[in-house]
Every structure is written in structure tokens, then in C-alpha cells.
């Protein structure tokens, strides 16, 4: 059985811990090609209940992302650790809370069918990844990137561009600058 599914029977004592590897395919992303992971995601959550009608989920998710640096195009790998948290509740618990559908959605409470015997954490984990996933990575904050003219990696080498302008409107100013340099 998947680490994403927790049997309610495990919660007899009031809480349980669930951890293990999650294959990104299990999360059923709309466009899996947009999200690139280095291996499986590691999930570690605690599920607790006081009334066996509502279940609070809290934990962390760990995964590595691989992409190119946005500035210099070098390969970059980054560790991410978003928090996973949410609440599942049977209709009876929702009625006690006196929440309408809009309030329930604002508080991220996932309703459970009356005959549910397990919690499926797929939607909670998918949401945590989508909200946390970095779409632009940098190899470092001080990355200087590539020269737009010659393509030189400015972290490694100097720009090879000729910075003199061919624009005739700047000719007089360039002439003055050359005189100053002498």
C-alpha cells in the first residue's frame, strides 16, 4: 500500500506516524514534464484525532529539484522541504463546526465520505509540491549570468564583445571619450 494512504484503523490510539518514499507519478500532476525531481519524494507526517470524526495531518516533504541556472544555464540541484498540513473530516464533524462549503474550503478541510476507512494524502502532498516548487533556480545569488552579446559565462570569463557603438549619433561622444583616455 502507498505511503499516501493511511488506514483509519491505525488511529485507534489517537495518532500515528507515516513516512516513506513517494513516486512523483503517484501525485498525478496535470503536466508532469514541468516538474523535474531527482528521485522519489520523502514524506514524513503525523496524523492525529481526538474524536475519530476529524483528522489533522502535519508533517514535511523532502525532495530534490534539478534544472538549469536561470542566469548562466549551469545544472543546479536544490533540496526542498515544504510543510504538509491539512484536515480531513466526516460530515458529522463538519456539521458540529457549522461551516458552510466556502468556509470549509478556506480552512482546507477535506470532507470524507461516510463509508471511508482511509485517508488519501495525495491531494495534500500534491498541493504542497505545487506551491513550493521553484520554477527558476540560481546556482548562486551572485551569479553574473551570460553576456547577451557574445554568450560568455561572466562567472568564468570576461565579455568578448566590442562595446563600441556603430550608431552615428554617439560618434561625437565616443570621440571625446577617446581624447580623455589619451
C-alpha positions as CSV (number, residue, x, y, z in Angstrom):
1,X,0.0,0.0,0.0
2,X,1.1,3.5,-0.7
3,X,2.6,5.8,1.9
4,X,-0.1,8.3,0.8
5,X,-3.0,6.2,2.1
6,X,-3.5,5.9,5.9
7,X,-5.9,3.3,7.3
8,X,-8.2,4.9,9.9
9,X,-7.8,1.7,11.9
10,X,-4.2,2.9,12.7
11,X,-5.6,5.8,14.5
12,X,-7.2,3.9,17.4
13,X,-4.6,5.3,19.8
14,X,-5.3,8.9,18.7
15,X,-2.4,9.4,16.4
16,X,0.0,7.6,14.1
17,X,3.1,8.5,12.1
18,X,3.6,7.6,8.5
19,X,6.7,8.0,6.5
20,X,8.3,6.7,3.3
21,X,9.1,7.4,-0.3
22,X,6.6,8.7,-2.8
23,X,7.0,8.2,-6.5
24,X,6.1,11.6,-8.3
25,X,3.9,9.6,-10.7
26,X,1.6,8.8,-7.7
27,X,0.8,12.5,-7.3
28,X,-0.8,12.7,-10.7
29,X,0.4,16.2,-11.7
30,X,-1.5,17.8,-14.5
31,X,1.7,18.3,-16.5
32,X,4.4,16.0,-15.1
33,X,7.0,17.3,-17.6
34,X,7.0,20.7,-15.9
35,X,8.2,19.3,-12.5
36,X,11.6,17.5,-12.6
37,X,12.6,15.6,-9.5
38,X,15.9,13.8,-8.6
39,X,14.4,10.5,-7.4
40,X,11.4,10.0,-5.1
41,X,9.9,12.4,-2.6
42,X,10.2,11.6,1.1
43,X,7.1,12.1,3.2
44,X,7.0,12.2,7.0
45,X,3.6,13.0,8.6
46,X,1.8,12.6,11.8
47,X,-2.0,12.1,11.7
48,X,-4.0,12.7,14.9
49,X,-7.6,12.7,16.0
50,X,-9.5,13.4,19.2
51,X,-13.0,12.4,18.2
52,X,-12.4,10.0,15.3
53,X,-14.5,12.3,13.1
54,X,-11.8,14.8,12.2
55,X,-8.2,14.1,11.4
56,X,-5.3,16.6,11.5
57,X,-2.3,15.9,9.2
58,X,1.0,17.7,9.8
59,X,4.5,16.9,8.5
60,X,7.2,17.5,6.0
61,X,8.1,16.5,2.5
62,X,11.6,16.4,1.2
63,X,12.7,16.3,-2.5
64,X,15.4,17.5,-4.8
65,X,14.8,19.6,-7.9
66,X,17.2,19.6,-10.9
67,X,17.2,22.4,-13.5
68,X,19.4,24.9,-15.2
69,X,20.5,28.1,-13.5
70,X,18.3,30.9,-14.8
71,X,21.2,33.2,-15.5
72,X,24.2,31.0,-16.6
73,X,22.5,27.8,-17.7
74,X,24.7,25.5,-15.5
75,X,23.0,22.5,-14.0
76,X,21.7,23.1,-10.4
77,X,20.2,20.7,-7.8
78,X,18.3,22.1,-4.8
79,X,16.8,20.3,-1.7
80,X,13.3,21.4,-0.9
81,X,11.4,20.8,2.4
82,X,7.8,22.1,2.3
83,X,5.4,21.6,5.1
84,X,2.4,19.3,4.6
85,X,-0.7,20.2,6.6
86,X,-4.4,19.7,6.3
87,X,-7.6,18.3,7.9
88,X,-10.0,15.6,6.9
89,X,-13.5,15.4,8.4
90,X,-16.6,13.3,8.3
91,X,-19.9,15.2,7.7
92,X,-20.8,14.9,11.3
93,X,-17.7,16.8,12.4
94,X,-18.4,19.4,9.7
95,X,-21.9,19.9,11.0
96,X,-20.6,20.4,14.5
97,X,-18.2,23.1,13.3
98,X,-21.2,24.7,11.5
99,X,-19.1,25.6,8.4
100,X,-20.6,26.2,5.0
101,X,-18.8,24.9,1.9
102,X,-16.9,28.2,1.3
103,X,-15.6,28.4,4.9
104,X,-14.6,24.7,4.7
105,X,-12.6,25.4,1.6
106,X,-10.9,28.4,3.1
107,X,-9.8,26.3,6.0
108,X,-8.7,23.5,3.7
109,X,-10.8,20.8,5.3
110,X,-11.2,17.8,3.1
111,X,-14.6,16.1,3.5
112,X,-14.7,12.3,4.0
113,X,-17.5,10.0,2.7
114,X,-19.4,8.3,5.5
115,X,-18.0,4.9,4.5
116,X,-14.4,6.0,4.3
117,X,-11.9,3.7,6.0
118,X,-8.7,5.5,5.0
119,X,-7.2,9.0,4.4
120,X,-5.7,9.7,1.0
121,X,-3.0,12.3,1.4
122,X,-2.4,12.6,-2.4
123,X,-4.1,16.0,-2.8
124,X,-2.4,17.5,0.3
125,X,1.1,16.4,-0.9
126,X,0.4,17.5,-4.5
127,X,-0.7,20.9,-3.3
128,X,2.4,21.3,-1.0
129,X,4.7,20.4,-4.0
130,X,2.9,22.7,-6.5
131,X,3.0,25.7,-4.0
132,X,6.7,25.1,-3.1
133,X,8.2,24.0,-6.4
134,X,10.8,26.5,-7.6
135,X,10.3,27.3,-11.2
136,X,13.5,29.3,-11.5
137,X,16.8,28.3,-9.9
138,X,20.1,30.1,-9.5
139,X,23.4,28.4,-9.0
140,X,24.2,31.3,-6.5
141,X,22.7,34.7,-5.7
142,X,25.8,36.3,-7.1
143,X,25.6,34.5,-10.4
144,X,26.5,37.0,-13.2
145,X,24.9,35.0,-16.0
146,X,25.7,35.1,-19.7
147,X,26.6,38.1,-21.8
148,X,23.7,38.8,-24.1
149,X,26.1,39.8,-26.9
150,X,28.8,37.1,-27.0
151,X,27.4,34.4,-24.7
152,X,30.4,34.3,-22.4
153,X,29.8,32.9,-18.9
154,X,30.6,36.0,-16.9
155,X,31.3,33.9,-13.8
156,X,34.2,32.3,-15.6
157,X,35.5,34.7,-18.2
158,X,35.3,38.3,-19.4
159,X,32.9,39.5,-22.0
160,X,34.4,39.3,-25.6
161,X,32.0,41.9,-27.1
162,X,33.2,45.0,-28.7
163,X,31.4,47.7,-26.8
164,X,32.0,50.5,-29.3
165,X,28.8,51.6,-30.8
166,X,28.2,51.8,-34.6
167,X,25.4,54.2,-34.0
168,X,26.4,57.5,-35.6
169,X,24.5,59.5,-33.1
170,X,27.1,58.6,-30.5
171,X,30.2,59.3,-32.6
172,X,31.0,62.7,-31.1
173,X,30.7,61.4,-27.6
174,X,32.9,58.4,-28.3
175,X,35.5,60.8,-29.9
176,X,35.5,62.9,-26.7
177,X,35.9,59.8,-24.6
178,X,38.9,58.6,-26.7
179,X,40.6,62.0,-26.2
180,X,40.2,61.7,-22.4
181,X,41.7,58.3,-22.4
182,X,44.9,59.6,-24.1
